[in-house]
Amino acid sequence: MTNAMNKKKPAGYWTKERCYQEANKYTTRNEFLKGSASAYQIAQRNGWLDEVCANLSYVVKPPRYWTKERCASHANKYQHRNDFFLHVPTAYRSAQRNGWLDDICAHMVYQVLPRNYWTKERVQKEANKYTSRTKFLNAAKSAYGAAQSNGWLDEVCQHMTVVDHGWLHCLYVIYNKRINKAYVGQTRQAFDIRME
């Protein structure tokens, strides 16, 4: 991410029109989310998301797309688990879910941090890389743990969106016309995050 993308916009900057213009720089919702998380989140929060993303498509991987071999081929590009998770979160989570993660990450180097490394400032800087607490926890467990144990978690995560509300659920259907089959799913995540 460039410094320009990381630069915080002033309150009220993301109007509906600006969100629309920003969305038009991308071809999929996932690209929009990754490329301009703040515009995406504002559009989502204000109920504009479907409208500003009308020209964007979803990229949906078919069921069982993430085989161990596919996950491993992506994992081999990275030296640290954190980088693997940040760049290919769906492969990382599939490997984690299927019990392959340790195996496909065996070549990776663990980063050992000195005692008391996670100051509040460092934790904030790390937290700023993520759009949800779940992503923060999965990608930077030690920073998340330091924030939690020191009582900083709410403060360092205040820019994040709540992905799992606990009361909002989404049912979705993915229909494959070619084989005349449908997959019905349920998620407590935002639909576009579920489709990553």
N, C-alpha and C positions, 0 to 999 in steps of 0.2 A: 504494500500500500504506500502511496506517495504521501508526503507531508501535507500536501494540499487536501487530500482526502481525509486525513486525520484531523485537520483543523476544525475546531468546533464552530458551528454556525451560530449567529446570534438568535435569541429567542424570536419566534415568529418568522424566521427566514423561509422555512419550508411551507410555502403556500401551496394550494392545490395545483396551480399553474406550474410552479417550479418543480413539484413532484412529478408532474406529467412530462415536463421537458427532460428531467433527469431519467425517468423510466424509458424514454424513447432512445436513450443511448445504448440500450441493451436489447438482446433478442429473447431472453427468458427471464422469468421471475427470479430464479436462483441467481442469475448474473446481477440483476438489479439489487437483490438483497446483499450479495457479497461486495458489489462495487459501491453501493451507496446506502448502507444500513440505516442511517438517520432519516433519509428521505423515505425509504421503504416503511420504516416504523411509524413515521408521522402519518403517511398515507393510510397505513393499516389502522392506526389509532383513531383517525378521523373518518373512517369508513369510505375512503376514496380509492382503496387499493385496487378493487376490481376495475374501476373506471380508468385509473391511470395506467393499469397494466393490460388494457383491452387488446393491445397489439402484441403482447408478449405471450409466449407459450410456456407450458410446463414441460420439463424434461423428466419423464417417468421411466425408470429402469424396469424391465420386466421382472416378475417374481424370480427369485433365486439367481439374479444376475451376478451378485457378488460371490463368486466361487473363491475357494482358498487361493487358487492360482492368480485370479484377477487382483485380489487383495494384496497378495505377495508382490506382484509386479509393481503396484503403486508404492508399497512399503519400501521396496528396494531403492527408491529414489531419494529417501530421506535418512538422515543420520540420527534424528531424535524423534521420539514418539510424538512430542508436541507438534512438530512440523507436519508429520503424517496426519495427525488429527485435524490440524488447521486447514490443510490443503485438500484432503480427501476424507471428510468426516463420515460419509456413508460407508466407505470401505473400512475405515477404522472401526466403526460401530458394528458392522457385520462380522468382522474378524473377532471382535470382543464378544459378541453374542454367541458365536459358534465355537469359541475356545481356541482360535488360531492365533490370537494376538501375540502371545509370548513367542511362538514359533516363528512367525513371519517378521517379528521385530528383533530376533536374536542378534542380528548384525548391528543393531543400533547402540549408541553410546549413552549411558545414563549420565545425566548432568548432576554432579554432586555439588551442592551449594554450601558455603560456609555457614556455621552457626549464626543465628540472628540476621541472616541475609535479608529476609523479607521485612523491610521497614514499611511503614504505612505508604510512603511515597512510591516505593517499588511495587507494592501490591496494587496501588491505584493505577500505575502505568501498565501493569499486566492486565488488570481487569478491563481497562479501556480497549483492549484488543477484541473483546467479546460482546456479543449482543444479547446473551442470556446467561443466567447463572449456571445452567446445565453445561453450556459450552465452556465457561470459565472453569468449572469443577473438573470436567473431563480433560481439558487441555493443560491445566496448571494446578494440580491438586495441592502442591505445597503452598502456593500463594493463596489459594482459596482457604486452606486450613489455617494459615497464619491470620487471614482476615477474620475468620470465624472465631478463633481462640482469643483474638485481641479485641473483639467487639466492633470491628470496622466493616463487616460484611455489607450491612445495609447502605452504609455511606459510599463504599467503593463500587457498589452495584446499582446505584440510583439511576444511572443512564441506561440500564438494561430494560428490555421489555419482559413482561411476564409471559412466558411461553406456555406453561402448564398452569392453568387457572384452578384446576381441581373441580370446576363446575361446568365449564364449557367443553363440550365434546363435538367432534366432527365425524360424521359418517360420510364415506366416499365410495364411489364405485369406479373401477377402472375396467372399461369394456374393450375387449379385443375382437373386432369384427371379423378378422381373418379366421380365427378358430371358434368364433361364436361362444366365447366364455367371458364371464365377468368375475372380478375380484372385488369383494366388499370388505372394507376396512373401517376401523374406528380408531380415532386418535384424540388425545387430550392436547396435542400440540397444534400450533397454527398449521393449516393444511399445507402451505407452501414449504414450511420447514420439514414437515413429514415427508414431502415428496423429494427432498434433497437426495 
